[in-house]
Structures are given as structure tokens and as C-alpha cells.
């Protein structure tokens, strides 16, 4: 267990909430994550381990993929602007 997970708002909750069948059904998980004090740690962990399933840090897998692509574009743009 990661240290940050001790403070997670989802501790003790039914984990199936965080693995909804579709993104449209991720509302309950996202509501919990929105109040979670370790949301950013959770999100970065999921990105680092390339977690393919579930809601982590308030984002679904599809939303995390979008974030990864957005960050990649931003890094490329930053590199291009510095020459
Ligand atoms: S952000 Fe969501 S999934 Fe991550 S630890 Fe907090 S409540 Fe759990």
C-alpha cells in the first residue's frame, strides 16, 4: 500500500463503485474522489503505473488517456518554444 492510500476517501467503500461498467456511470466514484485529500497522488500513481481500469484521482481510464495525450502535447510545445 502506498502511504497516500491511508488517507484515501475510498478506504472501506465498495470498490465496485470505482469500476463502473461505463464512464456514464462513474458519477458516484467521481463524487468521492472530488472530496478526497489524496486525489492528485492517486491520479499520478494511476498514470505512472498506466492503470487501464477504473476511476483513479477522479478520472476514468478514457479521461486519463486524454490527460496523458494533453500533457505530451504540452511538453512538446514547451520544448519547441525553447528551441
Ligand atoms: S482519488 Fe478517488 S480513487 Fe483515488 S484515493 Fe481518492 S477516493 Fe480513492
Backbone and ligand atoms as CSV (ligand in chain L), in Angstrom:
chain,resi,resn,atom,element,x,y,z
A,1,UNK,N,N,0.848,-1.201,0.000
A,1,UNK,CA,C,0.000,0.000,0.000
A,1,UNK,C,C,0.884,1.251,0.000
A,2,UNK,N,N,0.532,2.197,-0.855
A,2,UNK,CA,C,1.239,3.472,-0.897
A,2,UNK,C,C,0.852,4.285,0.348
A,3,UNK,N,N,1.751,5.117,0.820
A,3,UNK,CA,C,1.485,5.918,2.024
A,3,UNK,C,C,0.220,6.766,1.865
A,4,UNK,N,N,0.070,7.383,0.702
A,4,UNK,CA,C,-1.072,8.277,0.493
A,4,UNK,C,C,-2.407,7.538,0.580
A,5,UNK,N,N,-2.368,6.234,0.292
A,5,UNK,CA,C,-3.626,5.479,0.281
A,5,UNK,C,C,-4.271,5.376,1.667
A,6,UNK,N,N,-3.457,5.593,2.704
A,6,UNK,CA,C,-4.018,5.550,4.062
A,6,UNK,C,C,-5.051,6.659,4.278
A,7,UNK,N,N,-4.883,7.748,3.541
A,7,UNK,CA,C,-5.789,8.899,3.716
A,7,UNK,C,C,-6.865,8.976,2.645
A,8,UNK,N,N,-6.981,7.932,1.867
A,8,UNK,CA,C,-7.923,7.949,0.753
A,8,UNK,C,C,-9.379,7.927,1.226
A,9,UNK,N,N,-10.188,8.704,0.564
A,9,UNK,CA,C,-11.620,8.750,0.907
A,9,UNK,C,C,-12.348,7.458,0.556
A,10,UNK,N,N,-11.739,6.638,-0.295
A,10,UNK,CA,C,-12.409,5.413,-0.727
A,10,UNK,C,C,-12.107,4.214,0.175
A,11,UNK,N,N,-11.264,4.401,1.181
A,11,UNK,CA,C,-10.951,3.290,2.085
A,11,UNK,C,C,-12.244,2.798,2.731
A,12,UNK,N,N,-12.471,1.507,2.630
A,12,UNK,CA,C,-13.645,0.911,3.263
A,12,UNK,C,C,-14.901,0.938,2.406
A,13,UNK,N,N,-14.856,1.668,1.283
A,13,UNK,CA,C,-16.035,1.696,0.400
A,13,UNK,C,C,-16.016,0.485,-0.524
A,14,UNK,N,N,-17.157,0.172,-1.056
A,14,UNK,CA,C,-17.278,-0.908,-2.031
A,14,UNK,C,C,-16.469,-0.525,-3.284
A,15,UNK,N,N,-15.439,-1.299,-3.576
A,15,UNK,CA,C,-14.555,-0.923,-4.684
A,15,UNK,C,C,-15.258,-0.984,-6.038
A,16,UNK,N,N,-16.380,-1.706,-6.113
A,16,UNK,CA,C,-17.066,-1.797,-7.408
A,16,UNK,C,C,-17.562,-0.420,-7.864
A,17,UNK,N,N,-17.750,0.491,-6.919
A,17,UNK,CA,C,-18.143,1.868,-7.270
A,17,UNK,C,C,-17.114,2.464,-8.235
A,18,UNK,N,N,-15.853,2.096,-8.027
A,18,UNK,CA,C,-14.761,2.708,-8.790
A,18,UNK,C,C,-14.474,1.971,-10.097
A,19,UNK,N,N,-15.253,0.945,-10.333
A,19,UNK,CA,C,-15.117,0.201,-11.595
A,19,UNK,C,C,-16.485,0.097,-12.264
A,20,UNK,N,N,-17.039,1.246,-12.631
A,20,UNK,CA,C,-18.371,1.238,-13.249
A,20,UNK,C,C,-18.306,0.607,-14.645
A,21,UNK,N,N,-19.414,0.017,-15.065
A,21,UNK,CA,C,-19.434,-0.625,-16.386
A,21,UNK,C,C,-19.162,0.362,-17.524
A,22,UNK,N,N,-19.613,1.602,-17.349
A,22,UNK,CA,C,-19.376,2.617,-18.383
A,22,UNK,C,C,-18.970,3.927,-17.706
A,23,UNK,N,N,-18.360,4.822,-18.486
A,23,UNK,CA,C,-17.962,6.127,-17.942
A,23,UNK,C,C,-19.171,6.927,-17.470
A,24,UNK,N,N,-20.301,6.720,-18.124
A,24,UNK,CA,C,-21.515,7.453,-17.740
A,24,UNK,C,C,-21.962,7.107,-16.326
A,25,UNK,N,N,-21.513,5.963,-15.843
A,25,UNK,CA,C,-21.903,5.514,-14.507
A,25,UNK,C,C,-20.809,5.771,-13.462
A,26,UNK,N,N,-19.895,6.647,-13.794
A,26,UNK,CA,C,-18.763,6.925,-12.896
A,26,UNK,C,C,-19.061,8.040,-11.899
A,27,UNK,N,N,-20.265,8.534,-11.904
A,27,UNK,CA,C,-20.614,9.692,-11.070
A,27,UNK,C,C,-20.375,9.494,-9.575
A,28,UNK,N,N,-20.752,8.337,-9.063
A,28,UNK,CA,C,-20.573,8.100,-7.615
A,28,UNK,C,C,-19.097,8.106,-7.250
A,29,UNK,N,N,-18.303,7.434,-8.051
A,29,UNK,CA,C,-16.860,7.397,-7.790
A,29,UNK,C,C,-16.274,8.802,-7.870
A,30,UNK,N,N,-16.662,9.530,-8.894
A,30,UNK,CA,C,-16.114,10.877,-9.064
A,30,UNK,C,C,-16.489,11.787,-7.904
A,31,UNK,N,N,-17.681,11.587,-7.363
A,31,UNK,CA,C,-18.120,12.407,-6.223
A,31,UNK,C,C,-17.239,12.129,-4.998
A,32,UNK,N,N,-16.892,10.864,-4.795
A,32,UNK,CA,C,-15.995,10.515,-3.676
A,32,UNK,C,C,-14.611,11.113,-3.924
A,33,UNK,N,N,-14.109,10.927,-5.119
A,33,UNK,CA,C,-12.773,11.435,-5.458
A,33,UNK,C,C,-12.695,12.958,-5.323
A,34,UNK,N,N,-13.771,13.633,-5.641
A,34,UNK,CA,C,-13.772,15.100,-5.589
A,34,UNK,C,C,-13.474,15.614,-4.185
A,35,UNK,N,N,-13.823,14.821,-3.180
A,35,UNK,CA,C,-13.608,15.227,-1.787
A,35,UNK,C,C,-12.352,14.592,-1.195
A,36,UNK,N,N,-11.638,13.839,-1.971
A,36,UNK,CA,C,-10.513,13.051,-1.452
A,36,UNK,C,C,-9.255,13.909,-1.298
A,37,UNK,N,N,-8.614,13.856,-0.122
A,37,UNK,CA,C,-7.421,14.679,0.101
A,37,UNK,C,C,-6.183,14.205,-0.665
A,38,UNK,N,N,-6.223,12.992,-1.179
A,38,UNK,CA,C,-5.046,12.475,-1.892
A,38,UNK,C,C,-5.346,12.258,-3.376
A,39,UNK,N,N,-6.300,13.001,-3.864
A,39,UNK,CA,C,-6.738,12.827,-5.256
A,39,UNK,C,C,-5.562,12.938,-6.245
A,40,UNK,N,N,-4.738,13.972,-6.075
A,40,UNK,CA,C,-3.641,14.178,-7.032
A,40,UNK,C,C,-2.618,13.040,-6.965
A,41,UNK,N,N,-2.290,12.604,-5.746
A,41,UNK,CA,C,-1.360,11.466,-5.597
A,41,UNK,C,C,-1.923,10.235,-6.288
A,42,UNK,N,N,-3.207,10.012,-6.095
A,42,UNK,CA,C,-3.879,8.859,-6.682
A,42,UNK,C,C,-3.828,8.927,-8.201
A,43,UNK,N,N,-4.122,10.091,-8.733
A,43,UNK,CA,C,-4.113,10.261,-10.183
A,43,UNK,C,C,-2.712,10.032,-10.750
A,44,UNK,N,N,-1.710,10.634,-10.128
A,44,UNK,CA,C,-0.348,10.486,-10.642
A,44,UNK,C,C,0.115,9.030,-10.549
A,45,UNK,N,N,-0.294,8.342,-9.481
A,45,UNK,CA,C,0.049,6.922,-9.351
A,45,UNK,C,C,-0.548,6.130,-10.513
A,46,UNK,N,N,-1.830,6.367,-10.776
A,46,UNK,CA,C,-2.502,5.636,-11.860
A,46,UNK,C,C,-1.839,5.915,-13.207
A,47,UNK,N,N,-1.414,7.152,-13.405
A,47,UNK,CA,C,-0.735,7.492,-14.660
A,47,UNK,C,C,0.620,6.802,-14.731
A,48,UNK,N,N,1.330,6.770,-13.618
A,48,UNK,CA,C,2.658,6.158,-13.584
A,48,UNK,C,C,2.607,4.664,-13.873
A,49,UNK,N,N,1.648,3.991,-13.282
A,49,UNK,CA,C,1.553,2.533,-13.493
A,49,UNK,C,C,0.697,2.189,-14.712
A,50,UNK,N,N,0.236,3.233,-15.405
A,50,UNK,CA,C,-0.598,3.058,-16.610
A,50,UNK,C,C,-1.796,2.178,-16.326
A,51,UNK,N,N,-2.473,2.536,-15.245
A,51,UNK,CA,C,-3.676,1.797,-14.841
A,51,UNK,C,C,-4.728,1.897,-15.939
A,52,UNK,N,N,-5.192,0.755,-16.388
A,52,UNK,CA,C,-6.104,0.733,-17.548
A,52,UNK,C,C,-7.576,0.707,-17.170
A,53,UNK,N,N,-7.860,0.449,-15.896
A,53,UNK,CA,C,-9.256,0.266,-15.492
A,53,UNK,C,C,-9.600,1.193,-14.337
A,54,UNK,N,N,-10.874,1.479,-14.225
A,54,UNK,CA,C,-11.385,2.136,-13.034
A,54,UNK,C,C,-11.184,3.641,-12.972
A,55,UNK,N,N,-11.803,4.216,-11.946
A,55,UNK,CA,C,-11.688,5.654,-11.683
A,55,UNK,C,C,-10.582,5.850,-10.652
A,56,UNK,N,N,-9.596,6.633,-11.017
A,56,UNK,CA,C,-8.474,6.949,-10.128
A,56,UNK,C,C,-8.288,8.465,-10.165
A,57,UNK,N,N,-8.174,9.064,-9.008
A,57,UNK,CA,C,-7.973,10.512,-8.977
A,57,UNK,C,C,-9.103,11.273,-9.630
A,58,UNK,N,N,-10.263,10.671,-9.663
A,58,UNK,CA,C,-11.431,11.338,-10.234
A,58,UNK,C,C,-11.565,11.212,-11.733
A,59,UNK,N,N,-10.643,10.505,-12.364
A,59,UNK,CA,C,-10.709,10.357,-13.823
A,59,UNK,C,C,-10.899,8.902,-14.220
A,60,UNK,N,N,-11.709,8.711,-15.238
A,60,UNK,CA,C,-11.878,7.369,-15.804
A,60,UNK,C,C,-10.651,7.049,-16.666
A,61,UNK,N,N,-10.566,5.811,-17.113
A,61,UNK,CA,C,-9.426,5.411,-17.945
A,61,UNK,C,C,-9.348,6.249,-19.219
A,62,UNK,N,N,-10.491,6.502,-19.826
A,62,UNK,CA,C,-10.506,7.303,-21.055
A,62,UNK,C,C,-10.038,8.732,-20.749
A,63,UNK,N,N,-10.492,9.272,-19.643
A,63,UNK,CA,C,-10.088,10.637,-19.275
A,63,UNK,C,C,-8.595,10.705,-18.941
A,64,UNK,N,N,-8.078,9.643,-18.341
A,64,UNK,CA,C,-6.636,9.623,-18.058
A,64,UNK,C,C,-5.836,9.564,-19.356
A,65,UNK,N,N,-6.327,8.790,-20.319
A,65,UNK,CA,C,-5.635,8.737,-21.609
A,65,UNK,C,C,-5.594,10.117,-22.250
A,66,UNK,N,N,-6.723,10.826,-22.155
A,66,UNK,CA,C,-6.764,12.186,-22.721
A,66,UNK,C,C,-5.760,13.089,-22.013
A,67,UNK,N,N,-5.691,12.958,-20.688
A,67,UNK,CA,C,-4.756,13.777,-19.915
A,67,UNK,C,C,-3.315,13.487,-20.312
A,68,UNK,N,N,-2.992,12.212,-20.500
A,68,UNK,CA,C,-1.638,11.840,-20.904
A,68,UNK,C,C,-1.307,12.484,-22.250
A,69,UNK,N,N,-2.258,12.412,-23.176
A,69,UNK,CA,C,-2.015,12.999,-24.505
A,69,UNK,C,C,-1.861,14.514,-24.405
A,70,UNK,N,N,-2.712,15.141,-23.573
A,70,UNK,CA,C,-2.636,16.596,-23.406
A,70,UNK,C,C,-1.282,16.995,-22.811
A,71,UNK,N,N,-0.839,16.273,-21.797
A,71,UNK,CA,C,0.457,16.590,-21.178
A,71,UNK,C,C,1.588,16.405,-22.186
A,72,UNK,N,N,1.474,15.363,-23.003
A,72,UNK,CA,C,2.504,15.101,-24.021
A,72,UNK,C,C,2.570,16.272,-25.003
A,73,UNK,N,N,1.386,16.725,-25.437
A,73,UNK,CA,C,1.353,17.865,-26.374
A,73,UNK,C,C,1.961,19.103,-25.728
A,74,UNK,N,N,1.628,19.324,-24.441
A,74,UNK,CA,C,2.146,20.500,-23.744
A,74,UNK,C,C,3.668,20.431,-23.615
A,75,UNK,N,N,4.184,19.228,-23.334
A,75,UNK,CA,C,5.648,19.078,-23.215
A,75,UNK,C,C,6.321,19.369,-24.552
A,76,UNK,N,N,5.715,18.835,-25.626
A,76,UNK,CA,C,6.293,19.075,-26.951
A,76,UNK,C,C,6.276,20.562,-27.285
A,77,UNK,N,N,5.154,21.227,-26.966
A,77,UNK,CA,C,5.037,22.656,-27.259
A,77,UNK,C,C,6.055,23.449,-26.449
A,78,UNK,N,N,6.247,23.061,-25.192
A,78,UNK,CA,C,7.217,23.762,-24.338
A,78,UNK,C,C,8.628,23.584,-24.879
A,79,UNK,N,N,8.933,22.358,-25.324
A,79,UNK,CA,C,10.262,22.102,-25.880
A,79,UNK,C,C,10.472,22.892,-27.164
A,80,UNK,N,N,9.429,22.935,-27.995
A,80,UNK,CA,C,9.531,23.652,-29.261
A,80,UNK,C,C,9.738,25.143,-29.028
A,81,UNK,N,N,9.080,25.676,-27.997
A,81,UNK,CA,C,9.175,27.120,-27.755
A,81,UNK,C,C,10.533,27.511,-27.169
A,82,UNK,N,N,11.220,26.564,-26.547
A,82,UNK,CA,C,12.543,26.885,-26.004
A,82,UNK,C,C,13.638,26.672,-27.051
A,83,UNK,N,N,13.232,26.076,-28.160
A,83,UNK,CA,C,14.167,25.892,-29.259
A,83,UNK,C,C,15.070,24.749,-28.990
L,1,LIG,S1,S,-8.961,9.976,-5.595
L,1,LIG,FE1,FE,-10.686,8.580,-5.584
L,1,LIG,S2,S,-9.867,6.566,-6.115
L,1,LIG,FE2,FE,-8.152,7.893,-5.554
L,1,LIG,S3,S,-7.764,7.507,-3.411
L,1,LIG,FE3,FE,-9.155,9.235,-3.517
L,1,LIG,S4,S,-11.227,8.426,-3.426
L,1,LIG,FE4,FE,-9.836,6.718,-3.862
